[in-house]
Amino acid sequence: MNKDIKDRIKNLGDYFNEMKVATGENGEEYIYVTVIFPREWVLDGRTLDKYGVECSTENGITYFWADLDTEFSTVFDAIDYNIKVNREAQEKVVLFNKKIGELREIFSDEENDIEKLKSLEFVFAGEKESALPFNPGKKKKTKTETEKVDE
């Protein structure tokens, strides 16, 4: 087995299950890699568009496959991408729960009256304006309003 393949398999750690080359019903050859992800993980629907690699889960085993002409590294890239997406999602859940706890403390503090709480804003550290697409404190100008200002 090629060293690059061994390294990619090793990097998957306990997720790796199996790698094979197979022949489909129409005689086409393809490569597939099976992995076992945690049950709560989901496959990113953009995997096929991003990598040209198909994927699905059945009975707890996740399959990633592509035409044999596809570089094996592309199949592993698709797997790595899905691992990254799911790990980031898990981190976001932990962070979300932490921030909910912080908000709970702010809203529970009797020194924070309703007017003070209404002025609460969310700003990312180091940014002048909120990076959120919707900032409740600012009214977004419509095209018509913008045109009137320009006239």
ABEGO torsion letter per residue (X at the ends): XBAAAAAAAAAAEAABABBBBBBBAAGBBBBBBBBBBBAABBBBAAAAAAAGBBBBBBGGBBBBBBBAABBAAAAAAAAAAAAAAAAAAAAAAAAAAAAAAAAAAAAABAABBAAAAAABBBBBBGBABBABABBAABBBBBAAAAAAAAX
